[in-house]
Amino acid sequence: MARKFLKTKEDKVKIEYPSAYGSHSSMIDEKMTAKVKDQSFVVLKDERGHYVTERKRLDNNMADTNRHCLEETRAKGLTEALT
């Protein structure tokens, strides 16, 4: 017997960024980006927290794998960029 799952309005996540998958310049955290040693990288913030990505990945209409990786990978990338 198949189950039927009903979606409610509370299940929908409101996206407050230009897209759900890409990285955008409006997401940059300027204070944390100033602490990054390599200026080809930026620190961004989304609904899941902070993450590091390359500047060339901003506003290019493509999904950013750094945005959708595991929490551990995000934390590791952030730590490496800031130390």
C-alpha positions as CSV (number, residue, x, y, z in Angstrom):
1,M,0.0,0.0,0.0
2,A,1.5,3.3,-1.0
3,R,1.7,6.3,1.3
4,K,0.5,9.7,0.4
5,F,2.4,12.6,1.7
6,L,0.7,15.9,1.9
7,K,2.7,19.1,1.7
8,T,1.6,22.0,3.9
9,K,2.6,25.6,3.7
10,E,5.0,25.2,6.6
11,D,7.0,22.7,4.5
12,K,8.0,25.2,1.9
13,V,11.3,27.0,2.5
14,K,11.4,30.6,1.6
15,I,14.4,31.4,-0.5
16,E,15.7,34.9,0.2
17,Y,18.6,34.7,-2.3
18,P,18.6,35.2,-6.1
19,S,18.6,31.4,-6.6
20,A,18.5,28.3,-4.6
21,Y,21.7,26.8,-6.0
22,G,24.1,29.4,-7.1
23,S,26.4,31.8,-5.2
24,H,25.7,35.5,-5.6
25,S,27.5,38.7,-4.7
26,S,24.6,39.7,-2.4
27,M,25.5,36.7,-0.2
28,I,29.0,37.9,0.6
29,D,29.9,38.4,4.3
30,E,32.4,41.3,4.0
31,K,33.7,41.0,7.6
32,M,34.7,37.4,7.2
33,T,36.0,37.8,3.6
34,A,38.4,40.4,4.9
35,K,40.0,37.7,7.1
36,V,40.6,35.3,4.2
37,K,44.3,35.1,3.2
38,D,43.8,34.3,-0.5
39,Q,41.7,37.1,-2.0
40,S,40.5,34.8,-4.9
41,F,38.1,33.3,-2.3
42,V,35.1,34.9,-0.6
43,V,33.0,33.9,2.5
44,L,29.3,33.8,1.8
45,K,26.3,33.2,4.0
46,D,23.1,31.3,3.1
47,E,20.3,29.6,5.0
48,R,22.6,26.8,6.2
49,G,25.4,29.1,7.4
50,H,28.8,30.3,6.1
51,Y,30.9,28.7,3.4
52,V,33.9,29.6,1.2
53,T,33.9,29.7,-2.6
54,E,36.0,31.2,-5.4
55,R,35.1,34.6,-6.7
56,K,34.8,33.2,-10.2
57,R,31.7,31.2,-9.0
58,L,29.7,34.3,-8.1
59,D,26.8,35.3,-10.4
60,N,27.7,32.9,-13.2
61,N,24.2,31.2,-13.4
62,M,25.6,27.8,-12.4
63,A,25.1,25.8,-9.2
64,D,28.0,26.1,-6.7
65,T,29.1,22.8,-5.3
66,N,30.6,24.5,-2.3
67,R,27.1,25.8,-1.3
68,H,25.6,22.3,-1.3
69,C,28.3,20.2,0.2
70,L,28.2,18.5,3.7
71,E,28.4,20.6,6.8
72,E,31.7,19.1,7.7
73,T,33.2,20.0,4.3
74,R,31.9,23.6,4.7
75,A,33.5,23.9,8.1
76,K,36.8,22.5,6.9
77,G,36.9,24.9,3.9
78,L,36.1,27.8,6.1
79,T,38.8,26.9,8.6
80,E,41.4,26.4,5.9
81,A,40.6,29.7,4.3
82,L,40.8,31.7,7.6
83,T,44.0,30.1,8.9
